[in-house]
């Protein structure tokens, strides 16, 4: 079993304990991220591109039109926004699923037939503005349980 699948399964156990013994509906393994930042001051090289190399897993439980998603970072960090976030569903028309961070600037779109996901975030600070995009693999709970 690949390491990231073991990592997802361990995270599933943690989520089930913290979410009243409910298993996640799906998990997304975000492995590759790129970001572009621009400082909020005059400079000769305005756009700065970086690779964000910290893979993470999102595991989500659906509650009507809301997803509660737990994020587990491979390096053990909690991330800027913490470990558990709420997302509102914007599109649920198979094979497309799109949801956005409640009170935030982050959108996730999934093609369930391709098992692929993309997350896009707007990052703002008093000294810069930027955007981060990550690509990931999408797995339903059923797929996770049946992987060998």
RAPE-V617075 format. One line per field, one symbol per residue. phi: phi as a letter, one per 30 degrees, with the letter a starting at -180 (. if undefined). burial: + if it has 24 or more other ideal C-beta (glycine too) atoms within 12 Angstrom, else -. Layout:
BEGIN
phi: ???
burial: ???
END
This chain:
BEGIN
phi: .dedddddddddddddddchicdddabbcccbbbbbbbdcadadcdcccbccccdaccbbcdbicbccbccbcddidcidcjcbbcbcdcbbbeccbbbbddhabbbbbbcddchbbbcbbccbbdcababbbbcbccbdeddddcdb
burial: ---+--+++-++--+---+---+++++++++-+-+-+--------------+-+++++++++----+++++++-----+-+-+++++++-------+++++----+++++-+---++++++-+------++++++++++++--+----
END
